[in-house]
């Protein structure tokens, strides 16, 4: 019974971390159809922002929930203005340019911070369930994932901002005619996506070593999740995270973490063969 | 000259230069430099493999390093088990080709778009990297070959003459073999592209719908070019394992994949020579960067990639070709006394943009 509970927590945790890791990418890809290959590096910047903030004596929770998203959001705005804005509508070029940006960011951070692993210790300690112990931070990750999903839904459906953003993405010319500046909307959307990536990096900083190349470890999972999810941002994100996270975690239990990742990938490729448009391309059509 | 004639002229020049280098370089270079040139040739083969499937097949593969690494590991594992290198050499081409065929089947028959294709191939590379990277323990071995995990496989037996296991190739022999492979791959692809199959491949890149309406199954042609690209990358991987008698998971890595893309972008998408030029230039640059501390190699590579995508999207070789073309026309058409206004007449020579990317705009 205890084991079942622990396994459940671990599966929920795997799903939640996929949601967190992919949310920023899902917003940028889902809304703007921009494949941001620098996503992993945005997360890396978020993690470094947390470390820098801790060095300045800022509280860990403020560093994670405030400093990291804002810092990376600002970086996102700058990069959008300088590079990405010139490439809208050219998906492949955007992919290449953002990949260049990801290498550039890795290079800059390596030059500044060195190629060493920095670490943040996980807060909150752990509690025990029967003979097993569960880290309290695991529960924070799960809670944040739920909050994030609710927040995305709320912003997109219930606020003026979400309405304007969705309208602009569907018909930029029409939005422009109604007096909305599409370029500003793109800019803000990209910044929000970047900030979410930064938040993800900050949240994961206590769980993984922080190195300039850490982005590569997450980028594959994030992409597979977003692509597997399909066109609907939120439903796709949750559906694909649920499916892949569970498969990953269960395969990890049965074998090793690396084979868990392989299982995730194989599941994703098989699924894309069956549902080329992703989960929400066939089911939950028209949802968010 | 029309474009077709020009393309054969350029091919002939490239081949002539290649053959001259093949026979000339060992005469003028010491063994150490020759070994350096050999790795450039190995990487050029890899670059050409992507240049073919991307520039001519329109298949954006972000994970060409996967086939490179597979070829390298296949050769290493097979040769350690078999001793003689002939069959492992062939296996290093066949195994990546089969893997490419399997992956390509899922992608093309699932009708996934360019962008998904890029993401999936990238993911496959990363997963292979993780997989191989985690095989460090002594329990991970295939036959008598330990996989070595992140340490890689050292002391790989290098190529020997077919059937004569003791006649191992010298570094100079390996240079000849590698360079000949490069020339053969170049020539083979050139002929293939000019053939009917090649024209369908290029046509499918330009407009898949139209090719379907003409009665060709574009998926088959795409699968074929993807598989061929995988085979060539596998060949490069095998030669790479021979070059250093060593292979490690980093050749599956993201950095390796990124480099191949950068060679093609810098050299010129839609040409076969361009990526060779790009490869040599970038490899040389990276080794120069490696000798100093001020700049990180990633920083420079990233900056180059961004700058080329934004400012020189056609790459070095086509841009240079245009300049030469323009100069040639000016020299021929405009005698010394002609006013400069005559110049714009050369403008319509602008060939179709090589980067198919622009056509995917919604």
Interface residues (C-beta under 8 A of the other chain):
Chain A: X33 X35 X37 X83 X86 X87 X89 X90 X91 X92 X93 X95 X96 X97 X99 X100 X101 X102 X103 X104 X105 X106 X107 X108 X110 X111 X216 X219 X220 X223 X224 X227 X256 X258 X261 X262 X265 X268 X269 X272 X273 X276
Chain B: X60 X62 X103 X106 X109 X110 X111 X112 X114 X115 X116 X118 X119 X120 X122 X123 X124 X126 X127 X130 X131 X133 X134 X253 X254 X255 X258 X261 X265 X295 X296 X297 X298 X299 X300 X301 X302 X303 X304 X305 X306 X309 X310 X313 X355 X356 X357 X358 X360 X361 X362
